[in-house]
């Protein structure tokens, strides 16, 4: 806690300086500027200088590929989907045998042979918009096969930019939405295929992909039924026909909504107020952007009540009457009809939404629900949902409430469409998995063509070689085989092995039939293979959709643009912090800290991807971090630079030889102007020097001073101190300036303390020697304090001296005379103790308010180097400090007895005698209420 308080105090002190706020402004400019620059380069910036093009997209896509290709294969636990996919591809040998392009009659025979094995579906990955050969006399056979086998899916290729280049499906299947799949994939700027497709729109309508068509056949659903809007907070009832409800244009209606939740035999009910609207046949009006224009056809009812249910607290109800239908959107908190696989905590709960319509505007008739005043419901549209472990049981019906007890409700609509949806269709649910629509700026992409509703290929399922693959020869048999013989044909690309297709290889599976011969060049680059067959790409996309449906394999997740921007901004300012962290030693610290931060960034992105399937940008934040760090280091170098000092002659008699050598080698490189430095200041003064000077003549006094000052100065210099000045018998020395070449930049504190201890030790024999020679006794009091000072040349242009100034210097100067208060030889401040406590033995003297100061600081008696304190003094220190705590808590009588006990350990102990006197004083004259034990120094 003390360290935190000291840090906060230090921070407050720094914040009071103008230089601190200059650094803050520069940090904001550097961090913000680098972030904006990286965002602009990435194509996500606000200025759009590069027209939304992402100059980092190629590198980010490589990172994207790197992570995807190193995933562990996971086929899932519910169903091994890739074993239900079979590829029959025409290779080079098949082309030699059957020719190319395959004639319609040959294609018909191949499809008929595959169909005879009863597959779930057949994908014909060959264009047949025109007959082959062109005269068309063989197409009737192919048309017959296509017409008679509803499980054959053909392909088309829609060209949105040049519609005349569109390749249509076979004529007999044109317009059949469940028999045609789109053949194309979205290509990235490097021409690689990384995204599968669900569907896209054109002027001709919606076009599902071949993969979604094939996956839906194996699952047993129409492809449109397979793509379910992700459940959301809106219970949408899109169409209740006026005619069925008995409503007419212009009819006034009152309405309210009741939501009831039953869970664990407890029921919660939320109701809205009553809303009035008029039935209208008027169509809705739309803006140029396709948004509905607000009108009297749309009425919104807000609900301000809160209930405990996280999926049933109504937020608002929107009623739309237009084009002969009534639509009701009830928005709740959470998900309106929560699916169990997303919200397992809701399993067993029952949700009921009742839309209450008072069609005659007579509250006295109809159903009168509890909690709603002024409404009698003549019609009720009710949605009921019970959340099951595997699937929800849902129903919706409209009825007229029974008028009498025991009567039954009159069913008006036995069922109607409803669903739990989100505000848009950007997210779709396929089985257990959630698919998010790619918007052209997702993940590593910037300004890319969305290519319809596309998704990232995940590479967690089967690889190309893991699909069961056959050649056309292995399907059709050896052309030389005799009638009645079981045909055998080579099925390997090398032609060295032999096998044939059996019914069990195809029955109930998805068969992809197309070309795989390299000479046909029907291949595209993908992250795992620069020449992947497009036929296999369709199989990979289908396998992923099946895994998503059965196993819940969700596609790769990406943050929104704003989320990624915050992520990059965070690392941009981490670079700023890095710049500040290395300011004192940019070379070594940058070499250490920068790789550590980079590894941390890389590890986090790696963990998020492989643990949560979440891709995070790596290259932009790394560039942002390094850019900010370099600029900050450059700024700090320009503003602070190296510490330059004056010529070595200024310090030759005041510093150690090592420091002097450094100054001589770096002449002119160290700053001589005032600069903020951390240092430890030392002040000493000979006790009773006035009396000594009265006893001696001038020559003797000079001799005594020289014999005293010489060894004292030598000890100071030996410990790296700089002798600031002599004032008669007084010495002022600084540790930590003008330079401090020690490996530990804070060692000046303990080195100053050790020098003072050795000076006191030296004074014992020196005092005896001077007593014998001059008849005077000599002793010295010393004060030590550590803190930040202004260090540099002070004086005039004609004469100047390197010295230190500041509050920390003044405190040290006050500590030396304060030794007389407690009758001690060396007093150090709290800051010195905190920095040197591992190297010294001390006794805490308490809190001192130095002369001329208002703030109390902790002061200590410096006793010995660490581990060199004798047992008697150690015992005294423990006793004294415990009694001081009692004294500080105003226990003056008890503290006095304790201090008297200290005198039993060492008689005439100065601090104990001082506090005994103080206890006696405060017993009669109590200190102020805000007193915390501080001792106010009244004289210098």
N, C-alpha and C positions, 0 to 999 in steps of 0.2 A: 504494500500500500504506500509506503514511504517513497519507493522508487517511482511509483505512478504519480504521486503528488509532486515529486521533484521534477519529473518529466513535464508534467502539466505546467509547473511554475516556469520551467525553462522555456517551454513553448510560448507561454504568455509573454515572457521576456523577449523572445525572438520576434513575436508578432508586434511588439511595440516598436520595432525597428523598421525604418523605411526599406532597408535592403531586403527584408523578409518578403514584403509585398511585391517588390520588384521581381524577386525570384518566382513568386506565385504567379504573377502576370506572365512572365516569360514561360513558365511551365504550362500554363493554360494555352498560350499562343502556340508553343511547340507541339504539345500533345494534340490540341484541336486541329492545328494546321496539318500535321502528319495524317491524322485520321481522315480529314476532308480530302487530302491528296490521295490517300490509298483508296478511299471510297470512289473518288473520281476515276482513278485508273481502273478500278474494278468495274466501272460502269454503273455504279449505284449512287453516284454523287448527285448533288442538287443542281450543279451548273450544266451538267450534260455536255461537257466540252468534247467528249469523244462519241457523242450521239448514242450513248447507252451501250457502246461496245465494251466488252470486258477484256482488257489487255492482259489480265491475269488468268483468264478462263482456261487457256490451254494448260497452264501449270496446275490449276486447281482440279481440272479433270484428270490429270495424271495422278494426283493425290487421291482423288475419288476412285480411280481404277485400282491403285495400289492397295487400298483398304479392301475393296470388294473382292479382288482376286485372291486375297489371303484369308478369306473366311473359311471356317470349317463347314463341310457339307452337312446339311441337316435335312433329311428326307421327311422328318416329322414322325409322330407316333400314331396318328389315326389312320393314315393311308400312305403307302409308298406310291407316289403319283407317277414317277418317271417310268415305272414298269407298265403303265397303261398307255404309253406313247410308243408307236412304231413308225419307223421311217423306211419307206421304200423309195430308193433313189436311183435314177438312171445314171450309171457311170460311163466311162469311156468304152468299155466292152459292150454295154447295152446299146450305145449309139452306133457302134459298128454293126451290131446285129439288127436293131430295129430301125436305124436311121434317125435323122433329126432334121426338122422337128417331127415329133411323132405324129403320124396321121390320125385323124379322128377315129378311124376304125380300130387302130391299134390302141388308142387311149380307151375306147369303149370296151375292148376286150380286157384290158388291164383292170379297169374299174369294175367290170362285171365279175372278174375273178376275185378281186378283193371283197366286193359286196357279198359274194357267195359264202364267205367265211363269217358273215354276220358281225362286222365291227360296230362300235358305237357310232362312229362317224368317219368319213373319208374326206380329207382335204386335197382337192385337186389344185396343186400349185403350178398350173400351166394355163396360160392365157388361151381362151377359146372364144374370143369375140368375133373372130372370122374363121371360116372353115379351112381345114388343112387336108388335102391340097385346096387351092383357091377355087377350083371348079365346083367344090361343095357336094359332090355326089355321094360322099361317104358320111356326111354329117348326120343323116337320119338315124344311123345306128347309135351314135354318141348321144343324140337328143333323146332317144328312147331310153338309154341307160340312165341319163340324168333325170328324166321324168319319172321313171319307175323306181328309183332309189332315192328316197327323201333324205337319207343320211349322208348324201354327198354334198360337200360345201365347195363352191367354186370361188375364184378370186376376181377382184377388179382392182384397178388403180386409178384413183381420182386425182387429177391435176388441177389444183385450185387456181394456180397462176395462169395456166394455159389450158382451159377446159377442152379445147379441140384435141389435146394430146391424151385425154382420159381413155383408159382401156376398160371397156365394159365387160361384164360377165357374159357367158353364153346366152344367146338370144332367148332360149326357152326359160331361163331363170331370171331374166331382167325384171326388176320390180319385186322379187321375192326377198323380203328383208331377212329371212332366217336361213337362206341358202347361199348367201354371198358374203364373203369376208374381204376386208381391205387388205391388200398385199403389202403396202408400203410401210416403212418405219421412219421415225423422225431421225434425221441425220444431224450430228453436231458439226461445228465448224471444221473439225479435223476429219469429217466424213465418216466417223465411226458411229455405230449404232450402240447406244447405251440405254435406250428407253423403249419399253413396250407400249402398246396403245390399246385402249379400251374402245374408243370410238372417236369420230369427229363429224362435224357438220359441213355441209356444202349447200348450195342453192337447191340441190336435188333432194336434200333431207339429211338424215343421220346415217352414218356408215360405220357399222361395227367392224372390229378387226377380225382377222381370221382366227387369232388365238382365242378371243372371247366366244366366238361362234363354236369352236371345237370344244372348249372347256365346258360350255353350257350343255353340249350334247352328252358328255360323259356324266355330268351332274344330274341331267334329266330335267332341265329348266330351259325356258326361253331366255336368250341372252339378256333381254330387257328385264326379266324377273330376277336375273342373277345380280344385277347392279341395283342395290338398294340404297337410297339416300341414307347417310349416316344419321342415326337417331339423335335428336337434339331437343331443345327446350320447347319446341312448338308442336302442339297437338293440332294437326291440320286436318280439317274436314273440308275438302275442296268443292264438293258439289252436292247440295241438297236441292233438287228441282222444286221450283215454286208450285208447279202443277200437282206434283205428288203430295206436297205438304198442304195443299189447299189454299195457297197464298195467291193473291192477285196484285197486279201492278198498282202502286199507290196505297196499298193497305198498310196502316200503322200497326206496328208490332212492338211489344215490350219483351225484353229478354234478360235473363240472368244465367250465370254459370255456377254450378256446384261441383266441387272436386272432393272426393272421399277416398281416404286411404285406410285400409285395414291391414294391420300387422300385429302378429302375436295377440290376437283377440282384442286389440285396442284400435279405436277408430279416431281419425282426425278429419275434420271437415273444414274446407275453405269455401267461402261464397263471395260473389261479387255483388255490387249494387245492381239496381235495375237500369237497363239502358233502353232508350226509345229510338226506333228507326222506322223508316218508311220503305216498303218493298219497291224496288225499281228495276225495270227492264232495260234501262239505259246501259249501253256498253261502256266499258272502261276506256279512258283515254290514256295514251302513252306518249312520253316525250321522245325526242330524237335519239336519246340514249337507251330507249327501251324501258324506262322506268314508269311506273304507274303515276299518273297525275292525281294528287289528292282531290277528292270530290265528295259530294253528299252520298255517293254510293258506298263510301268507306267510313265506318265509325269505329272509334277505339274507346274501350272502357278500361280505365286503370283500376288496379286493386291495391290498396295500401295496407292490407292486413298481412300479418306474418303468421305462419303455422310452422310446426316443427318438422314437417315432412320435406326432405331435400328434393323430392321429385314431384311435389304436388302443391307447392305454394304458388298460387297464381300471381303473375306479375301484371298481365294485361290481356284483354280479349279484343280482337279485331274482327268486325263483322263486315262482309262485303256482299252487296246485293247488286247483281248485274247479269245481263244476258240470260235471265230466267232462272238463275240458281242463287242459292244462299251458301256462302262460304264462311267458315268460322275458324279463326286461328287463335288458339288459347296458349299463351306463353307462360311457362312455369319456370321455377328455379330448378336447375339441374336438367335432367332428361325426362320428358313427359311420360314415355313408356319405356322404362329402363330395361335393356336386355340383360339377361343373367350373366352372359360371358363378359360383359363390361362392368356390371354392377352386381357382383355376387352377394353383396349385403342386402340386396332387394329381393332375393329369392324367397318365395312364399308370400310376398306382399300382394295385395289386390288394390288396383287403382280403378276408380270409376269417375268419369267426367260426364256430367249431365248438362246439356244445353236446353234450358227451359224457355219455351216460347209461349207468350200470352197473346194469341192471335186475335182475340176479341176485345182486348184491352179492358177486361172486366176482372178485377182482382177477386171478386166474390165467387167466380166459377173456376173450375179446374183444380189442379194440384197446387196446394199451398205449402211450399217447402219451409222447413224450420230455418229461422235466421234471415229470411228475405221478406220484407214488408212491401205490400203493394203490388203483388204479382200472383196471378193464378194461372198455372201452366196448362195450356190446352194441348200442346205438343211437347214431347221430350225426345231429343236426340241423345242417345246414351252410348258411350264407349266404355267397355269393360276390359280389363287386362289383369291376368294373374301371371306373375313372374315365375316361370318354372325353371328347373335346373338345366334342362336342355333347350327349351323353347318357351316363349310366352304364349299363353292361350288368350286370344283377343277376339272381340266381337263388337259390332256396332249396329244399332237398330234405332228406328224412329217409331214411336207409338203414341197413342192417345191414352192418357191415364184413365183408369177406371173411375167412374163417377161415384160408385157406392162400394161399401165394404164387401169384400167377397167377390166382386166382379173382376173380370180379367181385362187387362189392357188390350186396346185395339191396335194391332200391328199395322203401321202405315208403310214402312220400308223394312223388310226383314234384314237387310244388310246394306251398308254403304261404305264407300272408300274412306279410309282415314290412315293416318300414320304419324309417327314421331319424327320430325325433320328439323334440319337446321335452316339458317337464313338463306343459304345458297347451296348449290350442288358441287361445291369445291371438294367435298369429301363424300366418298361412296363406301358402302360396306359390302364386301364380297365374302360371304360366309362369316368367318370369325375375324377377318382382317379389315383394316381401314386403309383406303387408298385416298391420297390427297392429290388433287389436280395440279399438274405442273403448269406454272403461269409464265414461264420464260425467264424468270429470275430466281429460281429456286436453287439453293445449295451452291454449286460451283458455276452455275450458268448466269450470264448477264446478257439480256437482249436477245436470247435465243428464241427461235420459232417454237411455240408450244407444241405444234403438230397435233392438235386435238387434245383429247383427254389422255395424256401419256403418264407413265410412271417409270421409275428407275428399275432396271433389271438388277436382281439382287445377287445372283451367283451363289445362292445357298443350296440350290437343288442339284439336279443332274448336270454333268458336263456333257459335251457333245458325244463323246465316245460311249457314254453310259446308256444311251437310248438303244433299244433293239433295232438294228438296221439290216435291211436286205436290199439286194439289187433286184432289178426288174427280171433278170434271168432266173433268179432263185424263186420268183413268184410264178413265172410263166413256164418254167421247165426247160429242159434241153430240147433244142429244136430238132435234134436227130432221134429223140425218143420215139419208140413205136407206140401205137395205140394200145392202151391197157397197161403200159409200164408206168411205174411211179417215177415221175420226172425228177431228175437231179440236175442241179446247175450250180456253177460257182457263185458264192455269195460274198466273197471278200474282194476288196478293191484290188488286191494283188493277183487274184485269180488262181491262187494256189490251194485254196480249200474248197470243199463242196458241201452244199446243204440245200435244203428246199424249204419253202414256207409251208407250215402246217396250220390247220384251223386254230389250234390253241395259241398260236403266235399272234393271231389277229382278233379272234372272237371277243367281243365286248370292249375292244380297245380303240384308241384314236389312231388312225393311219394317215400319215402325211406322205403323199405321193407327188414327186417332182424330180428335178434334175440336180445331180451332185457332181457331174463331170466337170473337171477344171477347165476344159476347153470351152465350155459354154459360158464361163465367167459369171455364173449366177451366185456370186459370193460378195460379201461386204466385210470391211474391217470392223472388228469388235475388240474390246479391251483384251480378251484372252486369245484372239486369233485374228491376224490381219486378213485372212481369207476364209471366213466362216461362211458355209453354205446358207443361203437365205432360207432354205427348207428347214435346216436345223434351227435357225433363229426362231422360226414360228414354233417349233417344238419346245424350245427353251421358254418362250413367252407363255405357251400353254401350260407347261409344267409349273411355272411360277403361279399362275392363276389358280391351278388346282391345289397347290400347296397352301395358297392363301385361303381358299374356301374350306378345305378340310382341316388344316393344321393351324390356321391363324397366323401364317407367315406374312406379317405386314411389310410393306415396301419401306425402303430407306426413308427415314424421317429427316426433315430439314427445318431449321428455324425460319421464321419470317424474315423479311428484309430488315425490319427494325431490330429484331433480335440479333441478327448477324452484325448490324451496325454497332449495337451496344458492345458486342463481343470484341470487335476490332478496336473500338474506342477504349475499352478497358485495357487492352494490351498496348495501345499507343501511350496511355498514361503510365503503364507499368514501365515502359521505356524511359519516361521522364524520371520516375523514381529510381530506375537503374542509373541514370546519369547522375543524380544526386548521391547515390550510394557509392559511386566510384570517383567522386570528385577529388578526394585526397590522394588516391593512387590509381588513376584511370587505367594504366597499363595492366597490372596484375589483376586488379579486381574485375575489370571488364572481361579478361580472359577466363575468369572463374565464374562470375555471376551470370554472364550472358549465356554460356552453354547450359548452366543449371536452369535458367528460366526457359530456354528453348526446349530443353528436355521435358520440363514440366508441362509446357504447352502441348508438345507432341504426345506425351503420355495421357493427358486429359482427353485430347481428341480421339486417341486410340481407344481409351476405355469407354468413352461415350458410344463409339461406333460399335464395338464388339459386345458391349453389355446392353445397350439400349437401341441399337440400330439407328443412332442419330449421327449424321455427318455434320461436322463443324469445320469451318474454314481454318486452315493451318498457315498457308503462305501469306495471306494479307495481314493477319495479326503478327506474324513473325517479322515481316517487313516494317510494320508500324512500330513494333517494339524497338528494333534496331535503328530505324530512322530517328525516332524520338531520343534514344539514348545517345546517338552520335551527335545530334544537334545540341543536346543539353551539355555533353562533355565539351563540345566546341565553345559553347557560350560560357561555361564556367572557366574554361582555359583563358578565354579572352578577358574576362572580367576580373579573375583572380590571379591567373598566371602563376608563375613560380615566385617564391618568396626571394626577393632580392635584398641584399644588404650592402652596406658601405664597404669601402676597402678594408682589408684585414687590419690596417694600422689602428682603426677605431676600436678593435676588440682584442688586440694582441696581449694585453695584460689582464683581460677580464674574462676570457673563455679558455676552455681546455685546448690543448694542442690539436686534438682531433677536429674540433669545431673550427679552429683557426685554419687548419689545412683545407677544410672544405670551402671556407670562405675565400681562401687564396685561389683555389682551383675554379671557383664559380664567381669570380670577381664580376660585380655588376649584374649578376643574374638574380639576385634576391631583392625583393622590393623593400625600399627604405621608408616609404610613406607609411602612415598609420594603417594598421590592419588588425582585424579581430583575431585574436589567438587565445588558445587555452594555455594557461601557465600556472605555476605555483610560485608564490612570492614568499621571500624570507626576510625578516627584519630581526636584528639583534642589537642590544644596547648593553653596555657595561653597567652593572648595578653600582650606584654610589660613585659615579665617575667624578662628580663635582668635588667630593671629599678627597679623592685620590689626587686630582689636579692641584688641590690646595697644599698637599704634602710635598709635591715634587716640583723641581724647577723645570724650565722649558726643555732642556736636553734630556733629563730623566723621563719626563712625560712622553717625549717623542720616542725614546727607547722602549718604554713600556708598551706604547701603542703598536710599535713595529713588531715587537716580540709577540704581542697578542694577535694582531691582525694577520701576520704572515701565515701561521699554521691554520688559522680559521679560513683564510682565503684559499689556501692550498686544498683543504678538505672540500670547500664549495666547488672549486674547479674540477677536482678529481671526480665528482659526481655529476659533471656536465652543467653546473650552474654558471650563470653569467652574472658577474659582479656589476651591479647597476651603478652603485655609488658608495663612497665613504663619507660619512658626516661625523668627523671627529672619531669618537669611539664606536659609532653606529655603522652597521653594515646593512645594505640593501642588496639582495641577490634575487635573480629570477631563474626559474627552471622551466624549460619548454620553449624559450626564445633565446636568441634570435632564430635558431633552428633546433630541432630535436631529432637527431639521427637514430634514436633508439628504435628497436623493432616494435616495442610497445609504445604507442604514441602517448599513453597516459602514465608512463612510469615516472614522469617528473615529480609526481606527488610523493611517492615513497622514497625516491632518491633524495629529495629535499629533506624528508624526515630522517633518513639514515645519516645524512650529512650533519644535521643538527645534533643527533645523538652522539655522533663521533666528536663533534666540537665540545660538547659537555664533558665527554670522557677525556678529551685532550686538556680541558681546563683544569682538571684535578691535579695532574703533576705540574702543569704550567703555573697554576696558582701557588703551589708550594715553592717553585723556583723563583717567581717574582717576589714572593714574601721574603725569601732569603736575601735577594739582591737589592730590592728597593723598599722593603718594609711595608708593602701594600698588599691587601687581599683583593683579588679580582674574581668576579663572577659575572655571568651574562644572562639576561632574560631574552627569550626568543619567541617570535610570533610567526605563524605559518598559515597561509590560506591559498586555496586554489580556485580558479575561476577564469572567465573570459575577460581579456583586457585589450586595450588598444595599444599595440606595440609598434614602435617605429621611431624615426628621428624626431626629436622635439627640440625646439629652440628657435633661433633666428637664422637668417640666410648666412650670417657671418660665423655663427658658432652653434652647433647642434650636438645632441647626444642621443644615442639609442636608449630608450627607456620604455617603461610600461605605465599605463594610466588606467584608472577604472575603479569601480566599486570594490572589486576583489582585492585590489592593491590597498585601498583604504582600510578594508577589514583586517588585512594582515598587519598593517601599521598599528591598528588599535589593539590587536591581540598581544603585542609585545608589552606595553605598559599594563595591560589587564592581568598579566602574570602576578603583579603585586597584590591584586585583590585576593587571590587564593594562595599566594606564597608558593608559586610553582616556577619551574625554570623554562619550560617550553609549552606553549599553548598553540593548538591547531584548530582550524575550523571544521565544520561539518563536511564541507565539500572535499577537503583534503582527506579526512578520515574515510569517507565513502570510497575514495579512489585508491587509498593505500592500506585499507584495513587488513588485507591479507599479508602485509609485510611488517606490521607494527603492533606494539602493545600500548594500550592507552587506558586512561581513566576518564570517564565522562564527567565533566565538571558541571554540566547543566546547560542552561540557555542564557545567552548573553546578548544584551542590547548595547552595542558598542556606542561610545561617545559620538553624538551627532547622527545616530541611526535610529530608525523606528522599528525595524524588523529584527526580531530575535533570531539568533542562529545558535546551533549546537556547538559547544566548545569542549575540547578534550585536553587532558594533560598527556603529553607524549612521554612515555616512560622508557621504552626499550625496543629493540628489534624483535621481530616475531620469534617467540620461543625462548627469549633470553630474560624473561621477567622472573625474579626470585619468588619463592613460595610465600614469603611474608607479605610482599607487596601485592601479590595476586590475591591473597586472602583479604587484604585491606580494600582492594579495588572492588571485589564482589560485595563486601559489606557496605562500602560507601555508596555504590550505585543503587543498591536496593533501598537504602535509606533516602537517597535523593528522590526516588519515585514516590515515597511516602510524603516527603517534603513538598513535592510538586502537587500532590493531591490535598494539601493544606493540613496534613497531620503533623503539625509543628511539634507538639509535645512528644509524640512517639519518635519523630525524626530526630529530635534533639538527643533523646536517649540513645538512638542508634549511632549518631555521630560521636557521642561520648564513648561508646563501645569501640569505635574506630581508633580512638586515642589509646585504648588499651593494647591495640596491635602495634601501632607506631605512635609513640608520644610526640606531641608537637606537630602533628600532621596539619599542614597549612589549610587545605580545603576543608577538613573536618572542623577546625577551629572557626573558619569563616562562616560555615553554615550553622554552627552552634549559636554564634552571635546573631545570625540572621533569624533563626528560629525564635530566639528570645524576643527579637524586635517584632516579628509578625504575631507572636502570641499576644502582644499588647496592642499592636497596630496592624490589623489584618490588611492584606493587600486587596486591590480592587477585584470585582467579581470576574473580570475577564483575564485575570492573572493566571498564568500556566506554568509558573516556576522560573520565569526569566529574571535575570540579575541585570540591573541597569548600571552601566559604567558611567560614572559621573565626571571623571577626569581622564585626560589623555595621558 
